[in-house]
Amino acid sequence: MNSYSDTIAAISTAAHPSAVSMVRLSGENAIEIAEKIFASRSGKSLRELSGYSALFGDVFDEQGVFDNAVALIFRAPKSYTGENTVEITVHGGIYLTKRLLRAAVSNGARLAQAGEFTKRAFLNGKMTLSQAEAVTSLISAQGAEQAKAALEAAEGRLFKESQNIKQKIVTLLGQIAAYCDYPDEDIVDVSRETLVSELEEIYAKLDKMTSGFERGSVIKSGVDTAIVGSPNVGKSTIMNLLSGFEKSIVTSIAGTTRDIVEDTVRVGNFTLRLSDTAGIRETEDTVESVGVERARKRLESAALILAVFDGSRALSKDDLDLIKAAQGKNCVAVINKDDLESKIDEVYIKSKFELCVKISAANNIGSDELCDAICSALEMYKLDGDARLLINERQYDCAKRAQNEILVALNATKSGHMPDMIAINLDEALRALLTLTGEEATQAVVNEIFSKFCVGK
């Protein structure tokens, strides 16, 4: 365990008025410094307390008592950081909290750097690097799926799976080394069939880890969703319906939306990065044509498409072109204006789309059905337990490098290369996994990771 001579302090709650707020101290002298700014009402000293104990009292500085408070003690090594830690909770005024922090600094603590509490937890062996990264993902989670993925990472699921893969690689390296270094000894030959079988198993585990990353990224950053359709079918009204306010301009004039209007909304457990696009049609208007081209590009790239049709009119050439362009994509067909007489060929639309709903966006009719259809379309992004592993690009890069090295080793083995030749690739795969978990991470990588944390965490 590392040891630090200095004690750090920071406000660990949001910097705005609230019911309560907390200042955290961690380090060798955390309890001694806390006693210089906190006095219990019972007269009991903080240093008398065992870990996980609290006292009610008052906080003070050189000007006197300025609030009552609760001081909670965690003793090393059984604390978040692995050090002596004190958390002092006061009423949640910004002035009171900052005054408490100044009092702590005046009595020997220094201001903590961004993420320094979690960095000390990592350096003191309280968590792996992947668990530390999961902490910030858990804090920033915007939905149940994302929070669940971050929590499982924080509990060490990624580290455990990585350890399992590393052990298999180490075992193979040991067998290859023993066979190559002591050819005359009675050591079981590392057969090509055994190597292929073991490497295929390792590759499959890494492939499952990396293939789940894209879906995990969608959960984290939101599903890129495009509302598309010909002019005046109600795309902007649907945008406003999902957003909960008038984000897009709505008129009876076709072609009102000439550029992409964006918003982020919640539908069920998912976050949608919603785009209201220009009506897709042939036009000689220079400005509108730019918007139409952008809409077509968004149709091609979006992870989810809401293809909107006007139920009060027959299918037009633009509608038929949209149906054709949407084939094979993750799409929900939305027949709008259900409050008017139906003239559209519903049977044809339903034959082309697996998911189809009828709504009246202007009258807020069918919004629940639309949300249900959207959630059904996003079932693919509901990660199973085994897929909730990688949560950021750094982790993905490490796992992908390991996977590529295993693939090279696997192909080399199948091509008849000697076992000692593939040991180089196995070493590189092992190194990538050690970097993933932080066991061989450089100081620069560690500093970069913790610099993204908020101060106080």
C-alpha positions in Angstrom: 0.0 0.0 0.0 1.2 3.5 -0.8 1.6 6.0 1.9 1.0 9.8 1.6 2.3 12.3 4.1 -0.3 14.9 3.0 -4.0 15.0 3.7 -6.4 16.1 1.0 -9.8 17.8 1.3 -12.6 18.7 -1.1 -16.3 19.3 -1.3 -17.8 16.0 -2.4 -21.3 17.1 -3.1 -22.8 19.3 -5.8 -21.9 23.0 -5.6 -25.4 24.4 -5.3 -27.8 24.9 -2.4 -29.2 21.7 -1.0 -30.4 20.1 2.2 -26.9 18.9 3.1 -23.4 18.9 1.7 -20.2 17.2 2.6 -16.5 17.9 2.8 -14.2 14.9 2.7 -10.7 14.6 4.1 -8.4 11.7 3.4 -4.8 11.0 4.5 -2.6 10.3 7.4 -3.7 13.3 9.4 -7.4 13.4 8.4 -8.7 12.7 11.9 -6.3 15.1 13.6 -7.2 17.9 11.2 -11.0 17.2 11.5 -10.7 17.6 15.3 -9.3 21.1 14.8 -12.6 22.2 13.0 -15.2 19.9 14.6 -16.3 19.4 18.2 -18.9 16.9 19.2 -21.8 17.8 21.4 -21.1 14.8 23.6 -17.5 15.9 24.3 -16.2 12.7 22.7 -13.1 13.0 20.5 -13.1 11.8 16.9 -9.8 9.9 17.6 -11.7 7.8 20.1 -14.0 6.5 17.5 -13.7 3.2 15.7 -14.2 3.0 11.9 -17.7 3.5 10.5 -18.7 5.6 13.5 -20.2 9.1 13.6 -20.6 12.0 16.0 -23.0 15.0 16.0 -21.5 18.4 16.9 -20.4 21.8 15.6 -17.9 23.0 13.0 -15.9 26.1 13.7 -13.0 28.2 12.4 -11.0 31.1 13.9 -14.2 33.2 13.9 -16.1 30.7 15.9 -18.9 28.1 15.4 -20.7 28.5 12.0 -22.9 25.4 11.7 -23.8 22.1 13.3 -22.6 18.9 11.6 -22.1 15.2 11.5 -18.6 13.8 11.3 -18.2 10.2 10.0 -15.0 8.3 10.5 -13.4 5.6 8.3 -10.1 4.1 9.4 -7.4 2.8 7.2 -7.4 0.5 5.4 -11.1 0.0 5.5 -12.1 3.1 3.7 -12.8 4.2 0.1 -9.2 5.5 -0.3 -7.6 3.0 2.0 -6.5 5.9 4.2 -8.0 7.5 7.3 -11.0 9.4 6.0 -13.4 11.8 7.6 -16.6 13.0 6.0 -18.2 16.1 7.6 -21.7 16.9 6.6 -23.2 20.3 7.1 -26.3 22.2 5.9 -26.2 22.5 2.2 -25.4 26.2 1.7 -22.6 27.1 -0.7 -21.2 29.6 1.8 -21.2 27.1 4.7 -19.6 24.3 2.7 -16.8 26.5 1.3 -16.1 27.9 4.7 -15.8 24.4 6.1 -13.3 23.5 3.3 -11.3 26.7 4.0 -11.1 25.7 7.6 -9.8 22.3 6.7 -7.1 23.7 4.5 -6.2 26.3 7.1 -5.5 23.5 9.5 -3.2 21.4 7.4 -5.1 19.8 4.6 -4.5 20.7 0.9 -7.1 21.0 -1.8 -7.6 17.6 -3.6 -7.0 17.4 -7.3 -9.6 16.1 -9.7 -10.3 12.4 -9.0 -7.6 12.2 -6.3 -9.7 10.3 -3.8 -10.4 7.6 -6.4 -6.8 7.7 -7.6 -5.5 7.0 -4.1 -8.0 4.2 -3.8 -6.5 2.7 -7.0 -2.9 3.3 -5.9 -3.7 1.8 -2.5 -5.1 -1.4 -4.1 -8.7 -0.7 -3.1 -9.8 -1.1 -6.8 -8.5 -1.9 -10.2 -8.1 0.8 -12.9 -11.2 -0.6 -14.7 -13.2 -0.3 -11.5 -12.0 3.3 -11.0 -13.1 4.2 -14.6 -16.5 2.6 -13.8 -16.9 5.0 -10.9 -17.1 8.1 -13.2 -19.4 6.2 -15.6 -21.7 5.3 -12.7 -21.9 9.0 -11.6 -22.7 10.1 -15.2 -25.2 7.3 -15.9 -28.3 8.7 -17.6 -30.5 5.5 -17.6 -31.0 2.2 -16.0 -29.1 0.2 -18.6 -26.1 2.5 -18.4 -26.1 2.5 -14.6 -26.4 -1.3 -14.5 -23.4 -1.7 -16.8 -21.3 0.8 -14.8 -22.2 -0.8 -11.5 -21.2 -4.3 -12.7 -17.9 -2.8 -13.9 -17.4 -1.0 -10.6 -17.9 -4.4 -8.8 -15.0 -5.9 -10.8 -16.7 -7.9 -13.5 -14.3 -6.7 -16.2 -11.3 -7.4 -14.0 -12.5 -10.9 -13.2 -13.2 -11.8 -16.9 -9.8 -10.3 -17.9 -8.1 -12.4 -15.2 -9.7 -15.5 -16.5 -8.5 -14.8 -20.0 -5.0 -13.8 -18.8 -4.7 -17.1 -16.9 -5.5 -19.1 -20.0 -2.8 -17.2 -21.9 -0.3 -17.6 -19.1 -1.0 -21.3 -19.0 -0.4 -21.6 -22.7 2.8 -19.6 -22.5 4.0 -21.8 -19.7 3.3 -25.0 -21.7 5.1 -23.6 -24.7 8.1 -22.5 -22.7 8.4 -25.8 -20.9 8.2 -27.8 -24.2 10.7 -25.5 -26.0 13.2 -25.1 -23.2 13.3 -28.8 -22.2 12.7 -30.8 -25.3 14.4 -33.9 -23.9 12.3 -34.0 -20.7 9.1 -36.0 -20.4 6.8 -33.1 -21.1 3.6 -33.5 -22.9 3.8 -32.1 -26.4 1.8 -28.9 -27.1 -0.1 -30.2 -30.1 -1.4 -28.0 -32.8 -5.0 -29.2 -32.1 -4.7 -28.2 -28.4 -3.3 -24.8 -29.3 -6.0 -24.1 -31.9 -8.7 -25.2 -29.4 -7.3 -23.0 -26.6 -6.7 -20.0 -28.9 -10.2 -20.2 -30.4 -11.7 -20.2 -26.9 -9.7 -17.2 -25.9 -10.5 -15.4 -29.1 -14.2 -16.0 -28.6 -14.1 -14.5 -25.1 -12.3 -11.4 -26.4 -14.7 -11.1 -29.3 -17.7 -11.2 -27.0 -16.1 -8.5 -24.9 -15.3 -6.2 -27.8 -18.5 -6.8 -29.8 -20.6 -5.7 -26.8 -18.7 -2.4 -26.7 -20.7 -0.8 -29.6 -24.0 -1.5 -27.9 -22.6 -0.3 -24.6 -21.5 2.9 -26.3 -25.1 3.4 -27.5 -26.4 3.0 -24.1 -23.9 5.5 -22.7 -24.1 8.2 -25.4 -27.7 7.7 -26.7 -29.2 6.2 -29.7 -28.8 8.3 -32.9 -32.4 8.6 -34.0 -33.6 10.3 -37.2 -37.2 11.4 -37.8 -37.6 11.2 -41.6 -40.4 11.5 -44.1 -41.8 13.7 -46.9 -42.8 17.3 -46.2 -45.7 18.1 -44.0 -46.3 14.6 -42.6 -45.8 15.8 -39.0 -42.2 15.1 -38.3 -41.7 18.3 -36.3 -44.9 17.7 -34.3 -43.5 14.2 -33.4 -40.2 15.8 -32.4 -42.1 18.2 -30.1 -44.2 15.4 -28.8 -41.2 13.3 -27.8 -39.2 16.4 -26.5 -42.1 17.6 -24.4 -41.9 21.2 -25.8 -41.9 23.0 -29.1 -38.4 22.3 -30.3 -39.3 22.4 -34.0 -41.3 24.9 -35.9 -44.7 23.5 -36.9 -46.8 25.1 -39.7 -49.0 23.9 -42.5 -46.5 25.0 -45.1 -44.4 22.2 -46.6 -40.7 22.5 -46.2 -40.6 24.5 -43.0 -37.7 22.5 -41.6 -34.7 23.2 -43.8 -31.9 21.9 -41.5 -31.6 19.2 -38.8 -33.1 20.1 -35.4 -31.7 18.0 -32.6 -32.6 17.2 -29.0 -31.9 14.5 -26.4 -34.9 12.7 -24.9 -35.6 9.8 -22.7 -37.9 6.9 -23.9 -38.2 4.1 -21.4 -34.7 3.1 -20.3 -33.0 4.6 -23.4 -31.7 8.0 -24.3 -32.4 9.1 -27.9 -30.3 11.7 -29.7 -33.2 12.8 -31.7 -33.0 14.6 -35.1 -35.9 16.3 -36.9 -34.8 16.3 -40.5 -36.0 18.3 -43.6 -38.8 16.7 -45.6 -37.3 14.4 -48.2 -38.5 15.4 -51.6 -37.3 16.6 -55.0 -36.9 20.4 -54.8 -35.4 23.2 -56.8 -35.0 25.4 -53.7 -31.3 25.7 -53.1 -31.5 26.1 -49.3 -34.1 23.3 -48.9 -32.1 20.9 -51.1 -29.2 21.2 -48.7 -31.5 20.2 -45.9 -32.9 17.3 -47.9 -29.4 16.0 -48.7 -28.5 16.1 -45.0 -31.7 14.3 -44.1 -30.8 11.5 -46.6 -27.4 11.2 -45.0 -28.9 11.0 -41.6 -31.3 8.3 -42.8 -28.2 6.3 -43.9 -26.2 6.7 -40.6 -28.9 6.7 -37.9 -29.1 3.7 -35.5 -32.9 4.1 -35.3 -35.3 5.6 -37.9 -38.8 6.9 -37.3 -40.2 6.8 -40.8 -43.3 9.1 -40.8 -46.3 8.9 -43.2 -49.4 11.1 -43.4 -52.3 8.7 -42.9 -54.8 11.2 -44.4 -53.3 11.0 -47.9 -52.3 8.2 -50.3 -48.7 7.1 -50.5 -46.7 9.5 -52.8 -43.6 8.8 -54.8 -41.6 10.4 -52.0 -43.2 8.0 -49.5 -42.4 5.0 -51.6 -38.8 6.1 -52.0 -38.6 6.4 -48.2 -40.0 2.9 -47.7 -37.4 1.6 -50.1 -34.5 3.5 -48.5 -35.5 2.3 -45.0 -35.5 -1.4 -45.9 -33.0 -3.4 -43.8 -32.6 -0.6 -41.3 -33.7 -0.5 -37.6 -36.9 1.4 -38.2 -40.4 2.2 -36.8 -43.1 3.2 -39.3 -45.3 6.0 -37.9 -48.6 6.7 -39.5 -49.5 10.1 -38.3 -52.7 12.2 -38.4 -54.8 9.2 -37.2 -57.5 11.8 -36.2 -58.3 12.4 -39.9 -59.9 10.1 -42.5 -57.5 7.4 -43.5 -56.5 7.3 -47.1 -53.1 5.6 -46.8 -52.4 1.9 -47.7 -51.8 0.6 -44.2 -51.6 -3.0 -45.4 -48.7 -2.1 -47.7 -46.8 -0.2 -45.0 -47.2 -2.9 -42.5 -45.9 -5.5 -45.0 -42.7 -3.5 -45.3 -42.1 -2.6 -41.6 -42.0 -5.0 -38.7 -42.9 -2.2 -36.3 -45.8 0.2 -37.2 -47.9 2.5 -35.1 -50.7 4.9 -35.8 -50.7 8.2 -33.9 -52.1 11.7 -34.0 -49.1 13.8 -32.8 -51.0 17.0 -32.9 -53.6 15.6 -30.5 -51.1 13.6 -28.4 -52.9 10.3 -29.3 -50.8 7.2 -29.5 -47.7 8.5 -27.8 -47.5 5.5 -25.5 -47.8 3.1 -28.4 -45.0 5.1 -30.2 -42.7 4.8 -27.1 -43.4 1.1 -26.8 -42.5 0.6 -30.5 -39.3 2.5 -30.0 -38.3 0.4 -27.0 -39.1 -2.8 -29.0 -36.8 -1.5 -31.8 -34.0 -1.0 -29.3 -34.2 -4.4 -27.8 -30.9 -5.2 -29.5 -29.2 -2.6 -27.2 -30.3 -4.4 -24.0 -27.0 -5.9 -23.0 -26.9 -9.3 -21.3 -24.7 -9.8 -18.2 -21.8 -11.1 -20.2 -21.7 -8.1 -22.5 -21.6 -5.4 -19.8 -17.8 -5.2 -19.7 -16.0 -2.5 -21.6 -17.2 1.0 -20.8 -14.8 3.4 -22.6 -12.5 3.7 -25.7 -9.4 3.0 -23.7 -10.7 -0.3 -22.4 -11.9 -1.2 -25.9 -8.6 -0.4 -27.5 -6.8 -2.7 -25.0 -9.2 -5.6 -25.5 -9.1 -5.2 -29.3 -5.3 -5.3 -29.4 -5.4 -8.5 -27.3 -8.0 -9.9 -29.6 -5.9 -9.1 -32.8 -2.8 -10.7 -31.3 -4.7 -13.9 -30.5 -6.1 -13.9 -34.0 -2.6 -13.7 -35.5 -1.4 -16.5 -33.2 -4.4 -18.6 -34.1 -3.9 -18.2 -37.9 -0.1 -18.8 -37.5 -0.9 -22.1 -35.6 -3.3 -23.2 -38.2 -0.6 -22.5 -40.9 1.8 -24.8 -39.2 4.1 -22.4 -37.3 6.0 -23.7 -34.4 4.6 -23.0 -30.9 7.6 -20.8 -29.9 6.7 -18.5 -32.8 3.3 -17.6 -31.5 4.6 -17.0 -28.0 5.4 -13.4 -29.1 1.8 -12.7 -30.0 0.6 -14.3 -26.7 3.0 -12.0 -24.8 1.6 -8.9 -26.6 -2.0 -10.0 -25.9 -1.1 -10.5 -22.2 0.5 -7.1 -22.1 -2.6 -5.5 -23.6 -4.8 -7.1 -21.0 -2.5 -6.0 -18.2 -2.8 -2.5 -19.4 -6.6 -2.9 -19.6 -6.9 -3.7 -15.9 -4.2 -1.2 -14.9 -1.6 -3.7 -13.8 0.9 -2.4 -16.3 -0.7 1.0 -17.1 1.8 3.9 -17.5 1.7 6.9 -15.1 0.6 9.0 -18.1 -2.4 6.8 -18.7 -3.3 6.8 -15.0 -3.1 10.6 -14.8 -5.2 11.0 -17.9 -7.9 8.8 -16.5 -8.2 10.5 -13.1 -8.0 14.0 -14.6 -11.5 13.4 -16.0 -13.0 12.9 -12.6 -14.7 15.7 -10.7 -12.9 17.2 -7.7 -14.1 15.5 -4.5 -14.4 12.0 -6.0 
